[in-house]
Structure formats: structure tokens, C-alpha cells
Amino acid sequence: MTRVSYTVPANWTAGSDPTGAGKGKNPNDPNMLTTGAYGNAFELMINRQVNGDGTATDTLTYKSYIGETNGTFTATEETGSGGDPKSAYQALLVAMQANRELDASTTAQLKGAFGELQTKSQDGTSDAAVTHGGLLVRAGGPVSFNRISAYENTFVTSLIGDLTTRLQHDSTS
């Protein structure tokens, strides 16, 4: 499980600007940093591994990015494994619920994507991915934040790159 969230703090205080008229007006304010990626996109992938004893293990990987124009974002990656696609899906849901990553919207999103993925992967017999949403990524890619760790910055950058690449691939195929 990896989930990184960052909320851009307000760049004014009630005492200095009680009207709030100056909020968001200073582009040099450090609180106006952005990830450079805006939008909402997710990917659900299935990977089948045949074990030495001839049995198969299916692994579902879910990646999601939600980025707002003010720099607030949430990036999530979670996996679930099982002996078939349905048990891998159940394991994914359990893991996401245990890590507080599952809400009604995500559940509906996963349910629809899993149905598509079963068809695309021929019920797990081949590796496949389903991607939905859209991201606008600024030239040069995401910026790093001082308030999250180097690992978290690398994770967010990688996840945005993976989703952008998949979305571009899916739009041309």
C-alpha cells in the first residue's frame, strides 16, 4: 500500500486579510506550489504468474491520482492477489478498505473497471489494463515538495508518469 496526500495550506490568515480577497493572488507564495498534474485518472491492471507447481496467481494493481489546480493531490497504489481474478479483486478491496482508501466512488469505479478488465484479459488468462480519466501534466513533469519525503516525491512522480503513459497509449490504440 502506498498513499500520498498533500493539501496546500491557505496562503493568508484571517488576521492579515479578513476578507479573503488576497487568497491565491500571489503566484510567488510557496503555498501555491502545484504538482504540475491536474485531473483524475486511474488504472486497474491484472498480471498472471504461473507458479512452479502449475497453479496461477493473479495480481490486480490499482493506481489512482487526483490532482487539483491549487496543488492539493492524492496518489494511491494498491495490490491484491489470489488464485483467480475474482479472489484477487476481493483481496484488493479488502486491502483498500483496511487502508481507508475505499469509498463509494472508488468502489463503483473499481466495479466497472474490473468488469472491463475481465473481458479484456479473457477472465485473467492474459495480462491487461484498463485506464480511465484524464490528466494534464505540465511540461517538465511534476515538481517536488519540501513537505513530503524523497520516497513520496518519487512515488508520486512515477505514478503520474505511469498513468500519463497509459492514457496516451490507450488514446492512440
C-alpha positions in Angstrom: 0.0 0.0 0.0 1.2 3.4 -0.8 -0.9 6.5 -0.5 0.5 10.0 -0.5 -1.7 13.1 0.0 -0.8 16.7 0.2 -3.0 19.6 0.9 -1.8 23.1 0.0 -2.3 25.3 3.1 -4.1 28.6 2.8 -1.8 31.4 1.9 -3.5 34.0 4.1 -4.6 34.3 7.7 -7.9 35.8 8.9 -5.9 38.5 10.8 -3.9 39.7 7.8 -6.8 39.6 5.3 -10.1 39.2 6.9 -12.0 39.5 3.6 -10.0 36.7 1.9 -9.7 38.9 -1.2 -6.0 38.3 -1.4 -6.2 34.5 -1.3 -4.5 32.9 -4.2 -3.3 36.2 -5.7 0.4 35.9 -5.1 2.0 33.4 -7.6 5.3 33.5 -5.6 3.6 32.3 -2.4 5.2 29.0 -1.5 1.7 27.7 -0.7 0.8 28.0 -4.3 3.1 25.2 -5.4 1.4 22.6 -7.6 2.3 19.0 -8.6 2.1 20.1 -12.2 -0.5 17.4 -12.8 -4.2 18.1 -12.7 -7.2 15.9 -13.2 -8.4 12.5 -12.1 -7.2 9.2 -13.6 -6.9 5.6 -12.5 -5.6 2.3 -13.9 -6.5 -1.3 -12.9 -4.1 -4.0 -14.2 -4.1 -7.7 -14.0 -0.9 -9.8 -14.1 -1.0 -13.6 -14.1 2.0 -15.6 -12.8 2.2 -19.3 -13.2 3.8 -20.9 -10.2 6.3 -23.8 -10.2 3.5 -26.2 -9.2 1.4 -25.2 -12.2 -1.1 -23.1 -10.3 -1.6 -19.4 -11.2 -1.5 -16.3 -9.1 -3.4 -13.3 -10.4 -2.4 -9.9 -9.1 -4.5 -6.8 -9.5 -2.8 -3.4 -9.2 -4.8 -0.2 -8.8 -3.2 3.2 -9.3 -5.1 6.5 -8.9 -4.2 10.2 -9.0 -6.5 13.1 -8.1 -4.8 16.5 -8.6 -6.4 19.9 -8.1 -5.2 23.1 -9.6 -4.1 24.5 -6.3 -1.6 21.7 -5.8 -3.7 19.5 -3.5 -3.4 15.9 -4.6 -3.8 12.3 -3.6 -1.8 9.4 -5.2 -2.7 5.8 -4.4 -1.3 2.4 -5.4 -2.6 -0.8 -4.0 -2.5 -4.5 -5.0 -4.4 -7.7 -4.3 -3.5 -11.3 -5.2 -5.4 -14.5 -5.5 -5.8 -17.8 -7.3 -8.1 -16.2 -9.9 -9.2 -12.7 -10.9 -12.2 -12.7 -8.6 -10.2 -13.6 -5.5 -7.6 -11.1 -6.4 -10.3 -8.4 -6.7 -11.7 -9.3 -3.3 -8.1 -9.1 -1.8 -7.7 -5.7 -3.4 -11.0 -4.4 -2.0 -10.1 -5.8 1.5 -6.6 -4.2 1.4 -8.1 -0.8 0.2 -10.7 -0.9 2.9 -8.2 -1.8 5.6 -6.1 1.2 4.5 -9.0 3.6 4.3 -8.7 4.0 0.6 -12.1 2.7 -0.4 -15.2 4.9 -0.6 -18.4 4.6 -2.6 -17.0 6.4 -5.6 -13.8 4.2 -5.7 -15.9 1.1 -5.2 -18.1 2.0 -8.2 -15.0 2.9 -10.2 -13.4 -0.4 -9.4 -16.5 -2.5 -10.1 -16.9 -1.1 -13.6 -13.1 -1.3 -14.4 -13.0 -4.9 -13.1 -15.8 -5.9 -15.5 -13.9 -4.4 -18.4 -10.7 -6.0 -17.3 -12.2 -9.4 -17.1 -13.3 -9.1 -20.7 -10.0 -7.5 -21.9 -7.9 -10.2 -20.1 -10.2 -13.0 -21.2 -11.0 -13.7 -17.5 -7.4 -13.4 -16.4 -5.8 -15.6 -19.0 -3.7 -12.7 -20.3 -2.2 -9.6 -18.7 -4.3 -6.5 -19.4 -5.0 -3.0 -18.1 -8.0 -0.6 -18.0 -7.4 3.1 -17.7 -9.9 5.9 -17.3 -9.9 9.6 -16.7 -7.6 12.3 -17.8 -4.5 14.2 -16.6 -3.0 17.4 -17.8 0.7 17.4 -16.9 2.8 20.5 -17.3 6.0 20.4 -19.4 8.9 19.1 -17.3 6.7 17.0 -15.2 5.7 17.3 -11.5 7.6 19.3 -9.0 9.0 18.0 -5.7 7.5 19.2 -2.4 9.6 20.0 0.6 6.9 18.8 2.9 6.9 15.2 1.8 9.8 12.7 1.7 12.0 11.9 -1.2 10.4 8.5 -1.4 6.9 10.0 -1.6 8.0 12.5 -4.2 9.5 9.7 -6.3 6.3 7.6 -5.9 4.0 10.5 -7.0 6.2 11.3 -10.0 6.4 7.7 -11.0 2.6 7.2 -10.6 1.8 10.3 -12.7 4.2 9.1 -15.3 2.7 5.6 -15.5 -0.8 6.9 -15.7 0.1 9.5 -18.3 1.9 7.0 -20.5 -1.1 4.5 -20.2 -3.6 7.2 -21.0 -1.6 8.3 -24.1 -1.2 4.7 -25.2 -4.9 4.0 -24.8 -5.9 7.1 -26.7 -3.9 6.0 -29.7 -4.8 2.4 -29.8 
